[in-house]
Amino acid sequence: MKLSYTSRWSWALVLLVGFLGSCERETPYSENYDIPWPLPTISAIDPGTAEIGTEITLQGTNLDKTIRVLVGDNRRSADIVSKSEESVTISVPRTAASGPITLSTSYNKSTVSTDELEITYPETSVLEWPLVIYRGQNFKLKGENMDLVTEVALDGQKVMVEGASGTETEITVATEGLVLADNVTITVTSRGGVSNGVSPAIPVEDYDPNLKYDPAPAMTIWDFEDGVDPFTPSDITPQHGINLGGVPYGRGGKYLSIMEAAVPDPWGTEIGRVTLGAPVELTDFHEPHLTFLINTNGNAGYFQVEMEMNGVRGGGHFTGASSSNPDDNYMFQTQGWEWRSIDLANFPWEDWWSNGALEVSPTGTIEDLAFIFKQGNGTNPFEIHIDQIMITDGARKEGIKLWDFEDGANPYSGSANAGLNGASPLSGNNHLTVSLDNVTSWNWTGEMIFDAQSINLQEMDCPYLSIWINTNGKKGYFQVELFQNDTKWGIGQTAPDYVFETNGWELVHLPVSPDVLSNWGGDATEFDVKGALDYVKIGFSTGNADAVDYEISVDEIYLSDGPLF
């Protein structure tokens, strides 16, 4: 059962009401709390006139718990540079408008300045117009200072555009509901004026709804590889930082750790938060999911999600009904790294800010995203390690793990040098590196075979073989062989010109489809995409690499339903 957000003195009442079969939860830090949460004030803005991207300082009282600062009518929270009891320094958002400043704290208390901040802007220049516009679909405009655009008109039909929904170099424009001729002219309006603000005539075509799209590439929000700890403590100061707790790597060499031996109040104590404070554009996604890796190292922890879209902010919880793991019940508890995904458009968002229900458009713009860490239904000690926080087009489907090398066994057999590790890690503590100096082309150096008697593809709608590779600046290559019904099926050219060359980890997706598989020996005339495999073989051939040092590292090799990320 989820514990209530009630204040400490009313636990007995909560138990009684729960016993009677009814439980009502208060909105976090609502007026019904008996604790006198401190009210912030703003007494001065220094300086009173500023350019976008520059820093200003707000002076006042009770400002040390500030989590959100809005400038004018802009809904994007400013980046907080520093804060103390009497001042907060922010970087003025590029799309902020002149006006008063609204400041909110982690206690859900707000204040609005009496003085107004005056803002100046640079000029916008449109450098690339669309070649064609499809009726009812979005299109992009590219250039300089595009995030300052406020309005786009197609043959005089105005489309209000929030620049914060894009980037400095591009914005997305929606045509839904517009009646467009076969050719249109686009006119752009911006806060700082526009050069080249009128397009040539652009053809308009009907949209084919039967077109099948591949999933959009995953968008990484935090992977912590820059070594920066984005966690901000709230009611208590837990141990937090990069790579604490001695757990294995998630993906890459860094992850975020938050640990606390004793949390006073499972729901009333806000341990801290991680806030994005920047827009995330979902234009290219079809089923946007929030996906991440989590590891509680056998202990327990929890965080809530807050998200803002179209000026409406909502919050939500991870439960078995909303998370990709049915065991999540207002807590996380794992023995190692596990993936989680939530469907942003269908997540049960709650109205925590009394600003209405959050409705997520799958192709809209996330204006802000935050994780709020609490003990939740977990028990002390609190421990969470998180990594690879992404927006993905659909939930991660684990599929069938062939190799991740975390068992410490080397499956390679052949004439090359082969061992676990060698380049920077991708995930966990182990990966396989195969190398050979001064190779000749098309030298079969060796292989590894996954033989599990039968690998069933029946439940997969679109099977893929997903392999992470890294040649560490050298050249490498591999081939794939699938054995089914006494026939060898091969995937030959896995790289352009039969050779890979990377300076870091890259993900290779290989569709397991009759369109790409070749018969390498056997009587079958067609590969059965719903059948079973007897084995999967990775062959380490040098391909077209010749008179060079050969090296290739591989990790996280899966047969999955659709490409992984």
JOPE-V442980 format. One record per residue. N is the residue number from 1. PHI is phi in whole degrees, 0 to 359 (NA if undefined). PSI is psi as a letter, one per 20 degrees, with the letter a starting at -180 (* if undefined). D_LAST is the distance of its C-alpha to the last C-alpha in Angstrom with 2 decimals. Layout:
n = (N:N)
phi = (PHI:PHI)
psi = (PSI:PSI)
d_last = (D_LAST:D_LAST)
This chain:
n = (1:2:3:4:5:6:7:8:9:10:11:12:13:14:15:16:17:18:19:20:21:22:23:24:25:26:27:28:29:30:31:32:33:34:35:36:37:38:39:40:41:42:43:44:45:46:47:48:49:50:51:52:53:54:55:56:57:58:59:60:61:62:63:64:65:66:67:68:69:70:71:72:73:74:75:76:77:78:79:80:81:82:83:84:85:86:87:88:89:90:91:92:93:94:95:96:97:98:99:100:101:102:103:104:105:106:107:108:109:110:111:112:113:114:115:116:117:118:119:120:121:122:123:124:125:126:127:128:129:130:131:132:133:134:135:136:137:138:139:140:141:142:143:144:145:146:147:148:149:150:151:152:153:154:155:156:157:158:159:160:161:162:163:164:165:166:167:168:169:170:171:172:173:174:175:176:177:178:179:180:181:182:183:184:185:186:187:188:189:190:191:192:193:194:195:196:197:198:199:200:201:202:203:204:205:206:207:208:209:210:211:212:213:214:215:216:217:218:219:220:221:222:223:224:225:226:227:228:229:230:231:232:233:234:235:236:237:238:239:240:241:242:243:244:245:246:247:248:249:250:251:252:253:254:255:256:257:258:259:260:261:262:263:264:265:266:267:268:269:270:271:272:273:274:275:276:277:278:279:280:281:282:283:284:285:286:287:288:289:290:291:292:293:294:295:296:297:298:299:300:301:302:303:304:305:306:307:308:309:310:311:312:313:314:315:316:317:318:319:320:321:322:323:324:325:326:327:328:329:330:331:332:333:334:335:336:337:338:339:340:341:342:343:344:345:346:347:348:349:350:351:352:353:354:355:356:357:358:359:360:361:362:363:364:365:366:367:368:369:370:371:372:373:374:375:376:377:378:379:380:381:382:383:384:385:386:387:388:389:390:391:392:393:394:395:396:397:398:399:400:401:402:403:404:405:406:407:408:409:410:411:412:413:414:415:416:417:418:419:420:421:422:423:424:425:426:427:428:429:430:431:432:433:434:435:436:437:438:439:440:441:442:443:444:445:446:447:448:449:450:451:452:453:454:455:456:457:458:459:460:461:462:463:464:465:466:467:468:469:470:471:472:473:474:475:476:477:478:479:480:481:482:483:484:485:486:487:488:489:490:491:492:493:494:495:496:497:498:499:500:501:502:503:504:505:506:507:508:509:510:511:512:513:514:515:516:517:518:519:520:521:522:523:524:525:526:527:528:529:530:531:532:533:534:535:536:537:538:539:540:541:542:543:544:545:546:547:548:549:550:551:552:553:554:555:556:557:558:559:560:561:562:563:564:565)
phi = (NA:285:287:279:272:281:285:298:290:254:302:298:294:302:297:296:296:299:296:278:97:225:218:246:260:281:297:306:58:281:293:281:290:269:275:282:301:294:265:280:224:240:258:202:240:230:278:275:233:209:274:300:87:268:259:229:239:263:250:173:225:53:257:288:259:297:236:206:228:249:252:63:266:288:266:274:290:289:289:272:278:202:206:213:301:246:204:224:255:233:262:293:301:297:256:290:251:302:154:291:249:253:237:235:248:291:270:62:248:230:213:238:291:284:281:248:265:263:239:245:225:278:281:264:231:274:251:215:262:292:284:208:241:261:301:80:249:281:220:245:245:236:169:247:56:290:288:262:292:248:204:231:239:251:50:86:278:278:239:289:239:267:304:297:283:243:230:297:252:201:226:250:240:264:248:302:89:270:261:248:286:287:219:226:245:258:239:243:241:220:298:256:86:225:258:56:267:233:274:288:294:241:293:240:233:288:268:264:291:272:297:260:257:283:302:293:301:297:251:280:264:225:236:65:289:280:76:272:269:271:286:241:297:241:285:227:244:282:285:211:160:265:61:263:86:69:277:298:298:278:229:89:263:218:211:263:240:223:219:208:289:216:258:302:227:305:250:282:270:271:289:164:207:238:238:285:68:210:285:233:271:258:309:272:267:249:227:296:236:271:232:201:262:220:214:258:57:84:269:216:192:199:214:258:243:242:216:235:212:56:78:252:251:228:232:203:240:271:227:300:278:242:261:281:239:293:277:291:219:58:196:240:210:227:262:194:284:224:271:228:219:231:278:296:286:248:290:284:292:248:272:268:246:56:238:99:279:282:246:264:273:300:243:274:231:283:275:199:215:214:251:247:269:219:285:59:277:283:246:296:278:277:208:219:237:231:203:51:279:223:259:239:272:103:282:289:249:300:67:248:283:268:214:229:66:284:279:80:268:265:274:283:226:167:262:277:284:214:196:279:77:150:254:299:290:265:212:62:255:229:208:259:239:243:214:199:276:48:275:257:293:55:263:282:276:159:203:221:234:259:237:242:67:205:249:267:261:301:275:263:280:213:292:227:256:249:225:273:230:205:263:57:82:260:239:209:199:211:236:235:233:246:251:215:52:63:232:267:246:243:251:274:279:280:221:303:57:59:200:258:210:230:247:180:284:227:263:252:255:240:294:269:218:303:292:243:272:245:283:258:143:141:264:294:263:209:287:266:288:250:268:245:250:274:198:237:242:256:257:267:264:281:57:270:290:217:58:224:278:267:203:209:253:227:200:46:262:232:263:229:273:92:293:278:217)
psi = (p:p:q:q:k:r:r:h:i:k:h:h:g:g:g:g:g:h:h:i:j:p:p:p:p:q:p:p:k:r:i:i:q:i:p:m:p:q:p:q:q:o:h:q:p:o:r:i:p:q:q:q:i:r:q:r:p:p:q:b:q:l:i:i:j:p:i:p:p:p:p:b:j:p:i:p:p:q:p:o:g:q:q:a:h:i:q:p:p:q:p:p:q:h:j:q:q:q:a:r:p:p:p:q:r:i:j:k:p:r:q:p:q:g:q:q:p:p:q:q:q:r:q:q:p:p:i:p:q:q:h:q:p:p:p:i:r:q:r:q:p:q:b:p:k:h:i:i:p:i:q:p:p:o:l:i:o:p:o:p:p:o:h:i:i:b:a:h:i:q:r:p:p:q:j:p:i:q:o:p:a:i:p:q:p:p:p:p:p:r:h:j:r:p:q:l:j:p:r:r:p:p:q:p:q:q:p:o:i:i:p:p:q:q:q:q:q:q:o:p:g:p:i:j:i:i:j:p:o:j:p:o:q:e:h:r:n:r:p:q:a:p:l:r:i:k:q:r:q:e:p:a:j:q:r:p:p:p:q:p:h:o:o:g:o:h:h:h:o:o:h:a:q:p:p:g:k:q:q:o:p:j:g:j:q:g:m:p:q:o:p:r:q:q:o:j:k:i:b:q:r:q:q:r:p:p:q:p:p:k:j:p:p:r:q:r:q:o:r:h:i:i:r:j:o:i:i:p:m:k:q:p:o:q:i:a:p:q:q:q:q:q:o:h:h:j:q:m:q:q:n:i:j:l:j:r:p:p:p:p:p:h:j:b:p:o:h:q:p:q:p:o:p:r:h:c:j:r:q:q:q:p:p:p:p:q:r:l:o:r:p:q:n:r:q:p:o:g:b:o:p:g:p:i:j:i:i:j:p:o:i:q:p:a:i:r:p:p:r:p:r:g:a:q:q:g:q:b:i:q:r:p:p:p:q:p:q:m:r:q:q:l:o:o:h:a:r:q:p:o:o:k:g:p:o:p:j:h:i:p:h:m:p:q:o:p:p:p:q:o:j:k:i:a:p:r:q:r:r:p:p:p:p:p:l:k:p:p:p:q:o:f:n:i:q:p:k:l:p:q:o:q:k:a:p:q:p:p:p:o:p:n:q:h:h:i:p:q:o:j:o:r:i:q:i:q:p:o:i:j:a:q:q:h:r:p:p:o:p:n:q:i:c:j:p:p:k:r:p:p:p:p:q:q:r:m:o:q:o:r:n:r:q:a:*)
d_last = (33.99:32.59:35.08:36.75:36.57:40.35:42.34:43.60:47.14:46.13:44.34:47.38:47.22:43.53:44.42:47.39:45.53:42.72:45.51:46.94:43.64:42.67:40.38:39.95:37.49:38.49:36.22:35.14:38.00:40.00:43.73:44.52:43.64:46.77:45.32:46.53:43.25:44.22:44.34:43.08:45.32:45.05:48.35:47.45:44.86:45.16:45.25:45.97:44.68:41.38:39.02:35.40:33.28:36.32:37.11:39.68:41.06:42.00:44.95:45.97:45.85:43.37:40.42:38.68:36.40:35.20:31.59:31.80:34.00:34.42:36.55:38.64:37.09:33.57:31.01:28.63:29.44:30.70:29.21:31.53:32.68:35.12:37.19:40.29:42.89:44.64:42.13:38.59:37.38:34.72:33.22:34.26:31.30:31.41:31.89:34.40:37.78:41.19:42.46:42.73:40.03:38.65:37.55:36.04:35.86:33.90:36.99:36.40:39.49:39.75:42.29:42.96:44.79:48.23:47.78:45.38:43.13:43.77:40.84:40.92:38.29:37.75:37.98:35.14:34.92:33.11:32.06:30.10:30.96:29.02:30.31:30.36:29.99:29.10:31.23:29.60:26.28:25.02:25.46:24.97:27.69:27.15:29.54:30.76:31.04:29.47:28.63:32.42:32.85:34.61:35.49:34.77:37.36:37.14:40.76:41.87:39.53:38.03:34.43:34.13:31.13:29.92:28.98:26.84:24.37:23.57:23.67:26.56:25.67:24.72:25.30:24.62:27.69:28.03:30.65:30.70:34.37:35.81:38.25:37.60:39.93:38.93:38.87:38.35:38.83:36.57:38.21:36.40:37.87:36.71:37.98:39.26:40.37:38.81:39.61:38.84:38.31:39.36:37.47:39.07:39.15:35.68:35.47:34.18:32.91:32.22:28.67:27.71:26.00:25.27:22.77:19.44:16.36:12.93:10.22:10.19:7.59:6.28:9.51:10.10:13.50:14.37:13.12:16.85:16.83:19.88:21.76:22.91:23.58:23.28:24.95:28.40:30.85:32.86:35.63:35.23:33.82:31.55:30.37:27.18:25.39:22.74:22.34:25.21:26.10:25.38:22.23:19.79:16.96:13.76:11.23:13.41:17.12:17.68:17.32:19.72:22.53:25.14:28.01:31.43:34.12:35.91:34.89:38.18:37.09:33.90:33.55:36.05:34.74:31.90:30.50:28.64:25.79:22.91:23.25:21.24:24.34:22.73:21.60:18.11:18.38:16.64:18.39:15.65:14.03:15.42:14.51:13.36:12.33:12.65:10.11:10.92:11.98:15.75:18.53:22.20:23.63:25.83:27.29:26.47:25.35:24.29:23.31:23.78:21.96:23.96:22.90:25.07:25.10:28.23:30.21:29.73:28.27:27.21:26.18:24.60:24.21:21.77:23.62:23.11:23.59:20.95:18.23:15.88:18.26:21.86:23.41:22.59:26.02:26.31:25.16:22.39:23.44:21.32:22.34:19.13:15.54:14.16:11.39:12.95:12.42:15.33:16.15:17.67:20.06:21.40:21.39:25.06:25.78:29.20:31.78:32.28:33.75:36.26:34.79:33.94:31.05:27.60:26.35:22.81:22.43:19.01:19.69:21.68:21.37:20.75:23.74:23.14:20.99:22.28:21.88:25.38:25.83:28.59:29.62:29.49:30.44:29.56:32.36:33.13:31.82:28.87:25.84:22.26:19.60:16.42:13.40:10.15:11.56:9.51:10.33:7.93:9.56:10.42:10.09:7.72:9.81:10.41:12.41:14.51:13.95:15.85:15.87:14.81:18.38:19.17:22.33:23.75:24.66:24.41:23.86:24.75:28.17:29.76:31.67:29.20:28.69:25.87:24.99:22.50:21.27:22.64:20.17:18.52:16.31:12.54:12.74:15.98:19.12:18.82:17.28:19.29:20.98:23.23:25.76:29.10:31.48:33.08:31.70:32.99:30.86:29.83:30.59:29.00:28.52:27.30:24.72:23.00:23.21:21.54:24.47:24.33:27.21:25.15:21.48:21.71:19.61:21.91:19.76:16.83:17.27:14.95:14.13:11.64:11.66:8.45:9.89:9.52:12.87:15.39:18.91:20.28:22.14:23.68:23.10:21.48:20.68:19.93:20.66:19.59:22.26:22.19:25.54:26.67:30.28:31.85:29.98:27.58:24.83:23.22:20.35:22.18:21.10:17.50:18.18:20.72:24.16:22.95:21.87:18.91:19.74:17.42:18.42:15.36:12.02:10.08:7.37:9.55:9.20:12.66:14.06:16.59:19.22:22.94:22.38:20.82:22.39:25.80:28.55:29.21:32.06:33.27:34.99:32.21:32.05:28.64:25.46:25.16:21.68:22.97:24.65:24.19:23.39:25.74:23.54:20.62:21.74:20.03:22.87:23.09:25.22:26.11:25.73:27.50:27.44:31.18:33.43:30.58:28.92:26.02:23.10:19.56:17.46:14.78:12.77:10.49:11.52:10.88:12.49:10.59:11.80:9.80:6.74:3.79:0.00)
